[in-house]
Every structure is written in C-alpha cells, then in structure tokens.
Amino acid sequence: MKRTLYTFAILALLSGCSDTQPETPASAPPPTKPAEQPAAPAESASTEPAPKPTALFDILGIASKSEADVEAALGKPTETETGNWTLLPSEEKTPYVLHFYEIESGKVEALFIEGKAARISFYPKDEFKYPDDAIKAMRAVGLAVEDGAEPDSEAPHFLNFGRVDGFFAAHVVKDLEGSPENIGYVKVITEERYK
C-alpha cells in the first residue's frame, strides 16, 4: 500500500511539472493578445480630378463679339487706337479698332477687325513663370488646355499652342518689358486671316 501511495505521489508531482496548460473553465474568456492599433492610411494619389482653377478672365466670352458686346462685358475702354490691318492671305487692307480695358484681374486688349474681336490679349496681374506656367496662364483666361500640352512652335519670347478651343492660335508671350522670367500676356487669334 505504501508503494501505491508513493506511485500516486510521484504521478501527482509529475503532472504538476507538465508543459500542458490546464483547461480553462467554459465561463472564462480565452486569453487575448494586446489590441493592435490599425496602421495609419498611406498617403495615396487622389482618384478625383484636381479642381480646375477659377479663370481670371473669360476670353471665350468676348472672342468674335462686337464692340458693344465686349463693352457690355468689360466696361468702357480706357484707350482706343485705330489703323489698317492687312488680311491674310489676300493682303487686303481693312480698318481696325484696338480697345484697351482695365479689369480687376488685369488688362485686356481687343483688336476689332470687320466689326468683331479678332485678336484678344490678356495681361494678368498674377505672376505666371515663363515657360513653366504656360498652361496655367491659358487656363486663367478660360482656355481648355490638357496637362502636359506641348506648344506647336516656339520662339525665344513666345509659345504658340495652335488651335485651342477653336481659335486659330493661342500664344503665351514672355514679359519683355518688365520681368522676362514671367509671362506678360496670353493672346488668342480667332481666325487665320487675322494673324
């Protein structure tokens, strides 16, 4: 009998030294790991298009309009010049009227040939770097220009973007009289004969 008691004592001792975990009662919650904090969302490119900048001037609103329509949109001109324009390719001479306007966002020149605004230049008060901000400057006058658009041709002092929004030409011109590192003005020419 002593032997039996010794055997039970040794078994009890050995079971206490076992690597197995004792069973937990059914009512006790299972052990949990400390809660992990979710990782901060990574900065990712937005899938929404970038907002279009507000136009400083609506060049489309006055292009090919009469002097009265342009005056209704921009107010009375601050200065006026007249002369003769040579239509191309016919080389025919025709009178023109050039009006200068002051608006809140800059200056506008509208050259009226055959009774309509045929060549329009906008001189923004805001600074745009030449040539880096050419697309921004064209958008500032309301032209729809795609990101990364390349000029059709260029010269040391201007970029010609060709046909934009149905115009014969859209030019971005360096500010040669003030700050040559900036854009001086954006000009549109409505038709080839007015170039």
C-alpha positions as CSV (number, residue, x, y, z in Angstrom):
1,M,0.0,0.0,0.0
2,K,2.9,2.3,0.7
3,R,4.0,1.5,-2.8
4,T,0.7,2.6,-4.2
5,L,0.8,5.9,-2.3
6,Y,4.3,6.6,-3.5
7,T,3.2,5.9,-7.0
8,F,0.3,8.4,-6.7
9,A,2.6,11.0,-5.1
10,I,5.1,10.7,-7.9
11,L,2.4,10.9,-10.6
12,A,0.9,14.0,-8.9
13,L,4.3,15.6,-8.9
14,L,5.0,14.7,-12.5
15,S,1.6,16.0,-13.6
16,G,2.3,19.4,-11.9
17,C,5.5,19.7,-13.9
18,S,3.8,19.1,-17.3
19,D,4.1,21.6,-20.2
20,T,0.4,21.5,-21.0
21,Q,-1.9,24.3,-19.9
22,P,-4.7,23.4,-17.6
23,E,-8.1,23.6,-19.1
24,T,-9.9,26.8,-18.5
25,P,-13.4,26.8,-17.3
26,A,-16.1,27.3,-20.0
27,S,-17.2,30.6,-18.5
28,A,-13.7,32.2,-18.6
29,P,-12.9,34.2,-21.7
30,P,-10.0,32.9,-23.8
31,P,-6.7,34.8,-23.4
32,T,-6.2,37.6,-25.9
33,K,-3.3,39.4,-27.3
34,P,-3.0,43.1,-26.7
35,A,-5.1,45.0,-29.3
36,E,-3.0,46.2,-32.2
37,Q,-3.5,49.8,-33.5
38,P,-4.5,49.9,-37.2
39,A,-1.8,51.4,-39.3
40,A,-2.3,55.0,-40.5
41,P,-3.6,55.0,-44.1
42,A,-0.8,55.6,-46.5
43,E,-0.8,58.8,-48.5
44,S,-2.2,57.9,-51.8
45,A,-2.9,59.7,-55.0
46,S,-6.4,61.0,-55.1
47,T,-8.6,59.4,-57.7
48,E,-10.7,62.5,-58.0
49,P,-9.6,65.1,-60.7
50,A,-7.8,68.2,-59.4
51,P,-10.2,71.1,-59.2
52,K,-10.0,73.4,-62.1
53,P,-8.6,76.8,-61.3
54,T,-11.0,79.7,-61.5
55,A,-10.5,81.7,-64.6
56,L,-9.2,85.3,-64.1
57,F,-10.8,86.3,-67.4
58,D,-13.3,84.7,-69.8
59,I,-11.6,85.2,-73.2
60,L,-14.2,82.9,-74.8
61,G,-17.0,85.3,-73.7
62,I,-15.7,88.1,-75.8
63,A,-14.0,86.4,-78.8
64,S,-15.6,87.2,-82.1
65,K,-18.1,89.6,-80.4
66,S,-19.0,93.1,-81.4
67,E,-17.6,96.2,-79.7
68,A,-20.9,96.8,-78.0
69,D,-20.9,93.2,-76.6
70,V,-17.4,93.5,-75.4
71,E,-18.1,96.8,-73.8
72,A,-21.1,95.3,-72.0
73,A,-18.8,92.6,-70.6
74,L,-15.7,94.7,-69.8
75,G,-16.9,98.2,-69.4
76,K,-15.8,101.3,-71.4
77,P,-12.3,101.1,-72.9
78,T,-9.6,103.2,-71.2
79,E,-7.9,103.9,-74.5
80,T,-8.5,103.4,-78.2
81,E,-6.4,103.2,-81.4
82,T,-7.3,102.9,-85.0
83,G,-5.5,101.8,-88.2
84,N,-5.5,99.5,-91.1
85,W,-5.0,95.7,-90.8
86,T,-3.7,93.5,-93.6
87,L,-5.8,90.4,-94.0
88,L,-4.0,87.2,-94.9
89,P,-3.5,85.6,-97.4
90,S,-5.4,88.2,-99.6
91,E,-3.2,91.1,-98.4
92,E,-6.4,93.2,-98.4
93,K,-6.3,96.3,-96.1
94,T,-9.2,96.8,-93.7
95,P,-9.7,99.2,-90.8
96,Y,-9.3,98.1,-87.3
97,V,-10.1,99.4,-83.8
98,L,-8.0,98.5,-80.8
99,H,-9.6,98.9,-77.4
100,F,-7.7,98.7,-74.0
101,Y,-9.7,97.7,-70.9
102,E,-8.8,97.6,-67.2
103,I,-10.4,94.8,-65.3
104,E,-9.9,93.6,-61.7
105,S,-7.6,90.7,-62.7
106,G,-5.5,92.6,-65.3
107,K,-5.6,94.4,-68.6
108,V,-7.3,93.3,-71.9
109,E,-6.6,94.4,-75.4
110,A,-9.3,93.6,-78.0
111,L,-8.5,94.2,-81.7
112,F,-11.7,94.6,-83.7
113,I,-11.4,93.7,-87.4
114,E,-14.5,93.6,-89.6
115,G,-16.6,94.5,-86.5
116,K,-15.6,91.7,-84.2
117,A,-13.0,91.0,-81.6
118,A,-10.5,89.1,-83.7
119,R,-7.3,89.3,-81.6
120,I,-7.5,89.4,-77.8
121,S,-4.7,89.7,-75.3
122,F,-4.9,89.4,-71.6
123,Y,-2.2,90.8,-69.3
124,P,-2.7,89.2,-65.8
125,K,-1.9,90.9,-62.6
126,D,-1.0,87.5,-61.1
127,E,2.5,86.2,-61.9
128,F,3.0,83.2,-64.1
129,K,6.5,81.9,-64.7
130,Y,7.7,81.6,-68.3
131,P,7.6,79.0,-69.8
132,D,6.7,76.7,-66.8
133,D,3.2,78.2,-66.1
134,A,2.1,78.5,-69.7
135,I,-0.8,76.0,-69.3
136,K,-1.8,77.7,-66.0
137,A,-1.9,81.1,-67.7
138,M,-4.0,79.8,-70.6
139,R,-6.4,78.2,-68.1
140,A,-6.6,81.5,-66.3
141,V,-8.2,83.0,-69.4
142,G,-10.7,80.2,-69.6
143,L,-9.0,78.1,-72.3
144,A,-9.3,74.3,-72.0
145,V,-5.7,73.0,-72.2
146,E,-4.7,69.5,-71.3
147,D,-2.0,68.9,-68.7
148,G,1.4,68.4,-70.4
149,A,0.3,70.0,-73.7
150,E,3.3,70.9,-75.8
151,P,3.4,74.1,-78.0
152,D,3.1,73.6,-81.7
153,S,6.0,76.0,-82.1
154,E,8.1,78.4,-80.1
155,A,10.4,81.3,-80.3
156,P,12.7,82.9,-77.6
157,H,9.8,85.1,-76.4
158,F,6.6,83.2,-77.1
159,L,5.0,79.8,-77.2
160,N,2.3,79.0,-79.9
161,F,-0.2,76.3,-78.8
162,G,-2.0,76.4,-82.1
163,R,-5.7,75.6,-82.2
164,V,-7.1,75.7,-78.7
165,D,-10.9,75.9,-78.2
166,G,-11.5,76.5,-81.9
167,F,-9.1,79.5,-82.2
168,F,-6.6,79.8,-85.0
169,A,-3.8,80.3,-82.4
170,A,-3.2,80.7,-78.7
171,H,0.1,82.3,-77.7
172,V,1.8,82.7,-74.4
173,V,4.2,85.6,-74.5
174,K,7.1,86.5,-72.2
175,D,7.1,89.8,-70.3
176,L,9.8,91.5,-72.3
177,E,9.1,95.0,-70.8
178,G,9.1,94.1,-67.2
179,S,10.1,90.7,-65.8
180,P,11.3,88.3,-68.6
181,E,11.1,85.4,-66.3
182,N,7.3,85.8,-66.2
183,I,4.5,85.6,-68.7
184,G,3.5,89.0,-70.0
185,Y,0.2,88.0,-71.7
186,V,-1.9,85.4,-73.3
187,K,-3.2,86.1,-76.8
188,V,-5.8,84.4,-79.0
189,I,-6.3,84.9,-82.7
190,T,-9.8,83.9,-83.8
191,E,-9.1,83.2,-87.5
192,E,-6.1,82.7,-89.7
193,R,-6.7,85.8,-91.8
194,Y,-6.3,87.9,-88.6
195,K,-2.8,86.5,-87.8
